[in-house]
Amino acid sequence: MFNVSREFAPPFGLIAPYFVIGAIFYLIASFVLMTFGTDITHFDIGVVGWAHLFLLGFVMMIIFGAMAQLVPVVLEVGHFSVDFYYLIWPLLALGTVLMVVGFWLTPGLLPYGGMMVLISMLVFLTDTILTLRKVERISLTVKTVAVTNAFLLLGILVGFAMALGIGAGVGIDIGKWLNAHIVLVLGGYVTLTIMGMSLILLPMFGLSHGFDERPINLSFKIMVGGVLLYLAATLFDSGDFRFLALLTMIGAMGLYLYQIWLIYKTRARKEADIWFKSMVFGYGSLALSLPLGFIGVMGGAERVGLTAAWFLVMGFFTFLINGHLYKIIPFLVWFERYSPLVGKKKVPMLADMVPKKMGEFQFWFSAGGVAIAGFALLIGNDEMFKAGAAFIATGAIFLVTSVNWMMKFGKEEMENG
Ligand code: HEM
């Protein structure tokens, strides 16, 4: 990201809404969490609505914003049309709201919301595919982007078909396709994308080099195999293959964790800033989620499986995303406001552009909340779950204020000349 040339770098005004709106969706979803108890199952329509509020409004919104910046770096060519990104976030935000209202209150709205989200993602996929076509050197990263995008496309098409089933009475066996949808979007897109991005971002921010990259390359292939096997198992309705596919994916993630350990061991920057702490908590959550997921799959225990999903989504996905905001936003703001001034005026360092106290509060409230609520889910204690959710919501307030603080850094000074 840091060596992206001005020619390829998308304008700040284009990327900023993704991070601001993503953080606001995170805040709203955190407050909604307080309304849940521990008797939830993943079939509850209230939980399904929440899952999309969180995953589309926060996780996908921020991944797309980061992709606007990273795609040119990873693929070493400029976007086919970066202007597409002006369309993606409004469609995704509005579509998400309509979908969530559809799940919670008015099923008839679901296909409309689903259609908007589908279009926003098709715009994203179109830019990515047309950008991929410009690439001359087909590296592993290029293949990775192609594969994850294909999984996303399949996943949202399955989602849209289910939305038509709920909102428009189209005959589709939701029981059969629901898990394939989850595996495609969460395993095939979000997890594989995080794996690919982390291989670039972690060594860059932690200054690691000279480590062996074979584990991640292998884990990537195993994970892709696991997702494909799950898809085949759904098509042929085979419980045994579904089981095998889940174990394959857990194994792939275990190997990925080993890769992270190798990157950690070779890092040159030892400072424990908010980014570093967030990575430790995020990967710690993944390390907890994998054995819990294994027990859940082997024993079929819903509560253990739910706790595994909790640590995967609220611990791993969330801390990896939020932790990186403290690196990515200051860089974007610096590039926009200060890079033209280098050599003419004294410019701040990136580390000065992070709200350290607010960031600490955000980290500790969120981490405490995820741990407390995760434990409460495991033992089935409602009050404890709500207390954990309240901590997460408090952390979310600090996240939104931190994002706002970083976005505004130096703005007034610039306006006043
Ligand atoms: C066009 C976009 C999408 C549409 C129309 C859609 C629609 C749906 C529908 C109809 C369900 C099943 C509801 C039920 O059980 O009755 C569902 C479940 C689910 N979707 Fe999506 N989805 C979309 C995109 C996504 C994306 C991008 C993600 C993740 C990043 C996602 C994650 C999930 C999850 C985790 C569930 C299961 C929730 C639970 O069982 O509690 N969806 N989706």
Boltz pocket constraint, residues with backbone or C-beta under 6 A from the ligand:
constraints:
  - pocket:
      binder: B
      contacts: [[A, 41], [A, 42], [A, 43], [A, 44], [A, 47], [A, 48], [A, 51], [A, 52], [A, 55], [A, 56], [A, 59], [A, 60], [A, 110], [A, 113], [A, 114], [A, 115], [A, 117], [A, 118], [A, 155], [A, 156], [A, 157], [A, 158], [A, 159], [A, 160], [A, 161], [A, 162], [A, 163], [A, 166], [A, 174], [A, 178], [A, 181], [A, 182], [A, 185], [A, 186], [A, 190]]
      max_distance: 6.0
